[in-house]
Amino acid sequence: MCVALAALEAVVHVQGRAGRRTIEFADFHRLPGDAPQRDNQLADDELIVAVELPANGFVSHNAYLKIRDRASYAFALISVAAAIDLDGDVIRDVRLALGGVAHKPWRDKAVEALLVGKPVTRENFAAAADAMLEDAQPLEHNGFKVRLARRAIIRALSDAATGGSAQ
């Protein structure tokens, strides 16, 4: 769910002793840094009270794809959330997020911008996937994830464009 919430630019509402505050979902998860035991930006006394999705044109053209080793109860090797706002077959706006590739859901807004104004084609989706993965630095035993992510990005964007919902 985190990958989809990142793609859709959710806002997290939290409450603690100091009161209520909001956190942009892109900022909700922390990178390990000097406090690797902390996964998120919640204070010790805070709880999530709501997650808000902004109104947008992504309702009818979105997809989520989770690729895993086993059929159930396994973490994703790669996950992709894609949402597209279309004007006919031209991309008006797009959101794309990857999971299983970093410590938190990964978006590249520059890659999303590459697709805006372009027609819905497999070639355009492949070019976006290549751009998104251009600087990937796989570790010794997970180099396969780059190829897997490329195929997953293309499929999720294709499924989203046709109004389908990948799984």
C-alpha positions as CSV (number, residue, x, y, z in Angstrom):
1,M,0.0,0.0,0.0
2,C,2.9,2.4,0.7
3,V,3.9,2.4,-3.0
4,A,0.4,3.3,-4.1
5,L,0.1,6.0,-1.4
6,A,3.4,7.5,-2.6
7,A,2.3,7.5,-6.2
8,L,-1.0,9.2,-5.4
9,E,0.7,11.8,-3.2
10,A,-1.2,11.0,0.0
11,V,-1.1,13.1,3.1
12,V,-0.8,11.4,6.6
13,H,-2.6,13.1,9.5
14,V,-1.1,12.3,12.9
15,Q,-1.9,13.2,16.4
16,G,0.1,13.2,19.6
17,R,0.4,15.1,22.9
18,A,1.6,18.2,21.0
19,G,-1.6,18.1,18.8
20,R,-2.3,17.3,15.2
21,R,0.0,17.6,12.2
22,T,0.2,16.5,8.6
23,I,3.1,14.7,6.9
24,E,3.4,14.5,3.1
25,F,3.6,10.8,2.3
26,A,6.9,11.4,0.4
27,D,8.4,12.5,3.7
28,F,6.7,9.9,5.9
29,H,9.3,7.1,5.7
30,R,12.8,7.8,6.8
31,L,16.1,6.7,5.2
32,P,18.3,4.7,7.6
33,G,20.8,7.5,8.3
34,D,22.0,7.7,11.9
35,A,18.7,6.3,13.3
36,P,18.1,3.0,11.3
37,Q,15.7,1.7,14.0
38,R,13.2,4.5,13.0
39,D,11.2,3.7,9.9
40,N,9.0,6.8,9.8
41,Q,8.7,10.4,11.0
42,L,6.2,9.7,13.8
43,A,7.1,10.9,17.2
44,D,7.0,8.3,20.0
45,D,3.6,9.5,21.2
46,E,1.9,10.0,17.7
47,L,-0.6,7.8,16.0
48,I,-1.9,8.0,12.4
49,V,-5.5,9.3,12.5
50,A,-6.2,9.6,8.8
51,V,-4.7,9.2,5.4
52,E,-5.9,11.6,2.7
53,L,-5.8,11.1,-1.0
54,P,-6.0,14.3,-3.0
55,A,-8.8,14.6,-5.6
56,N,-7.4,14.1,-9.1
57,G,-7.9,12.5,-12.5
58,F,-6.3,9.2,-11.6
59,V,-9.4,7.4,-10.4
60,S,-10.1,5.4,-13.6
61,H,-6.6,4.8,-14.8
62,N,-4.4,3.2,-12.2
63,A,-2.7,-0.1,-11.5
64,Y,-0.6,-1.8,-8.8
65,L,1.7,-4.7,-9.6
66,K,3.4,-6.8,-6.9
67,I,6.0,-9.4,-8.0
68,R,7.1,-11.9,-5.3
69,D,8.7,-15.2,-4.9
70,R,5.6,-17.0,-3.5
71,A,1.9,-16.6,-4.2
72,S,1.0,-15.3,-0.7
73,Y,2.3,-13.6,2.4
74,A,5.6,-12.7,0.8
75,F,7.2,-9.2,0.6
76,A,7.5,-7.8,-2.9
77,L,10.7,-8.3,-4.9
78,I,9.4,-5.4,-6.9
79,S,6.1,-3.5,-6.8
80,V,4.9,-0.7,-9.0
81,A,2.0,1.7,-8.6
82,A,1.0,3.7,-11.7
83,A,-1.7,6.2,-12.2
84,I,-2.4,8.1,-15.4
85,D,-4.7,11.1,-16.2
86,L,-5.5,10.9,-19.9
87,D,-6.9,13.2,-22.5
88,G,-7.9,10.7,-25.2
89,D,-4.7,8.7,-25.7
90,V,-2.4,11.5,-24.6
91,I,-1.0,11.5,-21.1
92,R,-2.0,14.7,-19.2
93,D,-0.4,13.6,-15.9
94,V,1.2,10.5,-14.5
95,R,2.4,9.1,-11.1
96,L,4.8,6.2,-10.9
97,A,6.3,4.7,-7.7
98,L,8.5,1.6,-7.1
99,G,8.7,-0.6,-4.1
100,G,11.3,-3.2,-3.2
101,V,14.2,-1.1,-4.6
102,A,15.0,1.3,-1.7
103,H,14.2,1.9,2.0
104,K,11.0,3.7,1.1
105,P,8.8,4.0,-2.0
106,W,10.8,5.5,-4.8
107,R,9.4,8.2,-7.2
108,D,11.2,10.1,-9.9
109,K,9.2,13.2,-10.8
110,A,11.5,14.0,-13.7
111,V,10.7,10.6,-15.3
112,E,7.0,11.3,-14.8
113,A,7.4,14.6,-16.5
114,L,8.9,12.8,-19.5
115,L,5.6,11.1,-20.2
116,V,3.4,14.2,-19.9
117,G,2.1,15.2,-23.4
118,K,3.1,11.9,-25.0
119,P,0.8,9.4,-26.5
120,V,0.1,6.1,-24.7
121,T,2.5,3.7,-26.3
122,R,4.7,0.8,-25.2
123,E,7.7,2.6,-26.6
124,N,7.1,5.7,-24.4
125,F,6.5,3.5,-21.3
126,A,9.8,1.6,-22.1
127,A,11.7,4.9,-22.4
128,A,10.3,6.0,-19.0
129,A,11.3,2.7,-17.4
130,D,14.8,3.0,-18.8
131,A,15.1,6.6,-17.5
132,M,13.8,5.6,-14.1
133,L,16.3,2.8,-13.8
134,E,19.2,4.5,-15.5
135,D,21.1,5.1,-12.2
136,A,20.1,1.9,-10.5
137,Q,22.9,0.4,-8.4
138,P,22.0,-3.2,-7.7
139,L,23.9,-5.2,-5.1
140,E,25.8,-8.4,-5.8
141,H,22.8,-10.8,-5.6
142,N,19.9,-8.6,-6.8
143,G,20.9,-7.4,-10.2
144,F,18.0,-9.3,-11.7
145,K,15.7,-6.6,-10.0
146,V,16.6,-4.0,-12.6
147,R,15.3,-6.2,-15.5
148,L,12.3,-7.2,-13.4
149,A,11.5,-3.6,-12.5
150,R,11.7,-2.5,-16.1
151,R,9.2,-5.1,-17.2
152,A,7.0,-4.3,-14.2
153,I,7.0,-0.6,-14.9
154,I,6.0,-1.1,-18.5
155,R,3.2,-3.5,-17.5
156,A,1.8,-1.3,-14.7
157,L,1.8,1.8,-17.0
158,S,0.1,-0.2,-19.8
159,D,-2.5,-1.6,-17.4
160,A,-3.2,1.8,-15.9
161,A,-3.6,3.3,-19.4
162,T,-6.2,0.8,-20.3
163,G,-8.1,1.3,-17.1
164,G,-7.2,-2.1,-15.8
165,S,-5.8,-2.9,-12.4
166,A,-2.7,-5.1,-12.3
167,Q,-2.1,-7.4,-9.3
